[in-house]
C-alpha cells in the first residue's frame, strides 16, 4: 500500500495488487463466496502512482466479476487512515519524540483522513449494503494540509514549531500528488441509507474482455520484470491515469 515502495517495485505492485486480487476474486466466484469487499484508495482516481494505478485495476477486476456473475461484490475507497502502520501521524510523533526535525514533502500537500473505526465501519457497511458493482466512500470532509497537521502535532506535544521542533521540506516523492481526487471525470456519488457513506451514482461498465487481456499481458510482463512495458500497458488501459516511467 506504500507509494514509494510500489514506485520502486513495479512488478511486485502488479503481482500483489492486480494479480493477487484477480486470484482472490476468481477463487471467491468458484467457491460461491456470497460477499466480497475490496479495500481500495482515493489514489485510484486519476492515478499518477503505480500504487494508485494497480489499485484501480484491482477495482475494475472486482466490478467486472460482480457484473458478469451478478454477485454482491463491491469496492470501498479509503483516504489516509490515522494510526495505521505507515501513517503520517505516527511518523510525525516519532520524529517529535526524537527532537525533530519533522519532515514533509511539500508545504501545499493535502490529504483526506479517516480514523480506524471509520475504516472498519465503512467495510462492514459496504458488505451489508452492496448489491453488486458499487464503489463506496466515506464522507471524509475537507482535505487537511499536511503542514498544518505537523504544526498542530508539535503544539499538542507542548512544543513550538520552528522554535523547539523544526519542519523540513524534503520534496515531492515519485507518484505523489499535491491533492487527491475523489471522483473520476463524469462520475458523481450519491448518499446511501447511511448518512456518512456515499456510493458511485452510476454503475461503471467494465470491458471484461479488454480487462482480461490486459491482466494476462501484465502477468507475463511482471514475471519477466519488464518495468517500462508494465507502466506502458497500465497507462494504455487506464486513459485517466498517467503513471510516470
C-alpha positions as CSV (number, residue, x, y, z in Angstrom):
1,X,0.0,0.0,0.0
2,X,3.0,2.4,0.3
3,X,3.5,4.7,-2.7
4,X,7.4,4.9,-2.6
5,X,7.7,1.1,-2.3
6,X,5.4,0.5,-5.2
7,X,7.2,3.0,-7.4
8,X,10.5,1.2,-6.8
9,X,9.0,-2.3,-7.3
10,X,6.5,-2.1,-10.1
11,X,6.4,-5.8,-10.9
12,X,5.7,-6.6,-7.2
13,X,2.9,-4.0,-7.1
14,X,1.3,-5.6,-10.2
15,X,1.7,-9.1,-8.8
16,X,0.3,-8.2,-5.4
17,X,-2.4,-5.6,-6.1
18,X,-3.6,-6.7,-9.5
19,X,-2.9,-10.4,-10.0
20,X,-3.5,-11.1,-6.3
21,X,-6.9,-9.5,-6.5
22,X,-7.6,-11.5,-9.7
23,X,-6.7,-14.7,-7.9
24,X,-8.9,-13.9,-4.9
25,X,-11.9,-12.9,-7.0
26,X,-11.7,-16.0,-9.2
27,X,-11.4,-18.2,-6.1
28,X,-14.4,-16.4,-4.5
29,X,-16.6,-16.9,-7.6
30,X,-15.5,-20.5,-8.0
31,X,-16.4,-21.3,-4.4
32,X,-19.7,-19.3,-4.3
33,X,-18.4,-16.7,-1.8
34,X,-21.5,-14.6,-1.0
35,X,-19.9,-11.2,-0.5
36,X,-16.6,-9.6,-1.2
37,X,-15.3,-6.1,-0.4
38,X,-12.1,-4.8,-2.0
39,X,-10.3,-2.2,0.1
40,X,-9.1,0.4,-2.4
41,X,-7.8,4.0,-2.1
42,X,-8.5,7.5,-3.2
43,X,-5.2,7.3,-5.1
44,X,-7.0,5.0,-7.6
45,X,-8.8,8.1,-9.0
46,X,-6.9,9.5,-12.0
47,X,-3.8,7.7,-10.8
48,X,-0.3,9.0,-11.2
49,X,1.4,6.4,-9.0
50,X,2.0,2.7,-9.5
51,X,0.1,2.1,-6.3
52,X,-3.0,4.1,-7.4
53,X,-3.0,2.5,-10.9
54,X,-2.7,-1.0,-9.6
55,X,-5.5,-0.4,-7.1
56,X,-7.6,1.0,-10.0
57,X,-7.1,-2.2,-11.9
58,X,-8.0,-4.2,-8.8
59,X,-11.2,-2.2,-8.6
60,X,-12.1,-3.0,-12.2
61,X,-11.4,-6.7,-11.6
62,X,-13.9,-6.8,-8.7
63,X,-16.5,-4.7,-10.6
64,X,-16.2,-6.9,-13.7
65,X,-16.7,-10.1,-11.6
66,X,-19.7,-8.6,-9.9
67,X,-21.4,-7.6,-13.2
68,X,-20.6,-10.8,-15.0
69,X,-21.7,-13.1,-12.2
70,X,-24.5,-11.0,-10.7
71,X,-22.7,-11.1,-7.3
72,X,-22.7,-8.5,-4.4
73,X,-19.0,-7.8,-4.7
74,X,-18.1,-4.1,-4.1
75,X,-15.3,-1.7,-3.5
76,X,-14.5,0.8,-0.8
77,X,-12.1,3.7,-1.2
78,X,-10.1,4.8,1.8
79,X,-8.3,8.1,2.4
80,X,-5.3,8.1,4.8
81,X,-6.1,6.1,7.9
82,X,-4.9,7.8,11.0
83,X,-3.0,5.4,13.3
84,X,-2.4,2.7,10.7
85,X,1.1,1.4,10.0
86,X,3.0,4.0,7.9
87,X,0.5,6.7,8.9
88,X,1.9,10.2,8.7
89,X,0.7,10.9,12.2
90,X,2.7,8.0,13.6
91,X,5.8,9.2,11.6
92,X,5.4,12.8,12.9
93,X,5.0,11.6,16.5
94,X,8.2,9.6,16.3
95,X,10.1,12.5,14.8
96,X,8.9,14.8,17.5
97,X,9.9,12.3,20.2
98,X,13.4,12.3,18.8
99,X,13.6,16.1,18.9
100,X,12.9,16.6,15.2
101,X,13.0,17.7,12.5
102,X,9.5,16.8,11.3
103,X,9.7,16.2,7.5
104,X,7.1,17.0,5.0
105,X,7.4,16.6,1.2
106,X,5.7,19.9,0.2
107,X,4.1,22.8,2.1
108,X,0.9,22.6,0.0
109,X,0.4,18.9,0.3
110,X,-3.2,18.0,1.2
111,X,-4.8,14.6,2.1
112,X,-8.1,13.1,3.2
113,X,-8.1,11.4,6.5
114,X,-10.3,8.8,8.4
115,X,-9.8,7.0,11.7
116,X,-9.5,3.2,12.1
117,X,-13.1,2.7,13.5
118,X,-14.4,4.7,10.5
119,X,-12.5,2.5,8.1
120,X,-13.8,-0.7,9.8
121,X,-17.3,0.6,9.8
122,X,-17.1,1.5,6.1
123,X,-16.1,-2.0,5.1
124,X,-18.8,-3.6,7.2
125,X,-21.5,-1.3,5.9
126,X,-20.4,-1.8,2.3
127,X,-20.6,-5.6,2.8
128,X,-24.2,-5.2,4.1
129,X,-25.4,-2.6,1.6
130,X,-23.6,-3.8,-1.5
131,X,-25.8,-5.4,-4.2
132,X,-23.0,-5.7,-6.8
133,X,-20.6,-3.5,-8.6
134,X,-20.7,-0.5,-6.3
135,X,-17.9,1.8,-5.2
136,X,-18.4,3.2,-1.6
137,X,-16.7,6.1,0.1
138,X,-16.9,7.7,3.5
139,X,-17.7,11.4,3.9
140,X,-14.2,12.4,5.0
141,X,-14.8,16.2,5.0
142,X,-12.2,18.6,3.6
143,X,-8.7,17.7,2.8
144,X,-6.1,18.5,5.5
145,X,-2.9,20.4,4.8
146,X,-0.1,18.2,6.0
147,X,1.9,21.2,7.1
148,X,-0.9,22.3,9.4
149,X,-1.1,18.7,10.7
150,X,2.6,18.7,11.5
151,X,2.4,22.1,13.3
152,X,-0.7,21.0,15.3
153,X,1.0,17.8,16.5
154,X,4.1,19.7,17.6
155,X,1.9,22.1,19.6
156,X,-0.1,19.2,21.1
157,X,3.2,17.8,22.3
158,X,3.7,21.1,24.3
159,X,6.3,22.4,21.9
160,X,6.5,25.3,19.4
161,X,7.0,24.7,15.6
162,X,10.3,26.1,14.2
163,X,11.5,27.0,17.7
164,X,11.6,23.7,19.5
165,X,11.0,21.4,16.6
166,X,12.0,22.3,13.0
167,X,9.9,21.4,10.0
168,X,11.9,20.5,6.9
169,X,10.6,20.2,3.3
170,X,12.1,17.2,1.6
171,X,10.5,17.4,-1.9
172,X,7.6,15.5,-3.5
173,X,8.3,11.8,-3.9
174,X,7.7,9.9,-7.1
175,X,4.0,9.1,-7.5
176,X,2.7,11.8,-5.2
177,X,0.0,14.4,-5.9
178,X,-0.4,17.6,-4.0
179,X,-4.1,16.8,-3.7
180,X,-6.1,13.6,-4.1
181,X,-9.2,13.3,-6.2
182,X,-12.4,11.6,-5.0
183,X,-14.2,11.2,-8.4
184,X,-13.4,10.3,-11.9
185,X,-14.5,12.7,-14.7
186,X,-18.2,12.5,-15.4
187,X,-18.9,10.4,-12.2
188,X,-20.8,11.5,-9.1
189,X,-21.6,10.0,-5.8
190,X,-25.0,9.7,-4.0
191,X,-25.9,9.2,-0.4
192,X,-26.8,5.7,0.9
193,X,-29.1,4.9,3.7
194,X,-26.1,5.6,5.9
195,X,-25.7,9.4,6.2
196,X,-21.9,9.4,6.1
197,X,-21.4,6.8,3.3
198,X,-21.7,7.5,-0.4
199,X,-21.8,5.2,-3.4
200,X,-21.0,5.9,-7.1
201,X,-24.3,7.1,-8.5
202,X,-23.9,5.3,-11.8
203,X,-22.7,1.7,-12.2
204,X,-19.4,1.6,-14.0
205,X,-19.4,-0.6,-17.1
206,X,-16.2,-2.7,-17.4
207,X,-15.0,-4.1,-20.7
208,X,-14.3,-7.6,-19.3
209,X,-12.6,-8.9,-22.5
210,X,-10.2,-6.0,-22.7
211,X,-9.5,-6.2,-18.9
212,X,-8.8,-10.0,-19.1
213,X,-6.3,-9.4,-22.0
214,X,-4.6,-6.6,-20.1
215,X,-4.2,-8.8,-16.9
216,X,-2.7,-11.6,-19.0
217,X,-0.2,-9.2,-20.5
218,X,0.6,-7.7,-17.1
219,X,1.1,-11.2,-15.7
220,X,3.7,-12.1,-18.3
221,X,5.5,-8.7,-18.1
222,X,5.6,-8.9,-14.3
223,X,7.1,-12.4,-14.4
224,X,9.9,-11.1,-16.6
225,X,10.4,-7.8,-14.6
226,X,9.8,-5.6,-17.7
227,X,9.1,-2.5,-15.7
228,X,8.8,0.0,-18.6
229,X,6.4,-2.2,-20.5
230,X,4.3,-2.7,-17.4
231,X,3.8,1.0,-17.0
232,X,3.1,1.5,-20.7
233,X,0.5,-1.3,-20.6
234,X,-1.2,0.2,-17.5
235,X,-1.3,3.7,-19.0
236,X,-2.7,2.4,-22.2
237,X,-5.6,0.6,-20.4
238,X,-6.2,3.5,-17.9
239,X,-6.7,6.6,-20.0
240,X,-7.4,8.7,-16.9
241,X,-4.0,7.7,-15.4
242,X,-0.6,9.0,-16.2
243,X,1.9,6.9,-14.3
244,X,5.4,8.2,-14.9
245,X,8.2,6.0,-16.2
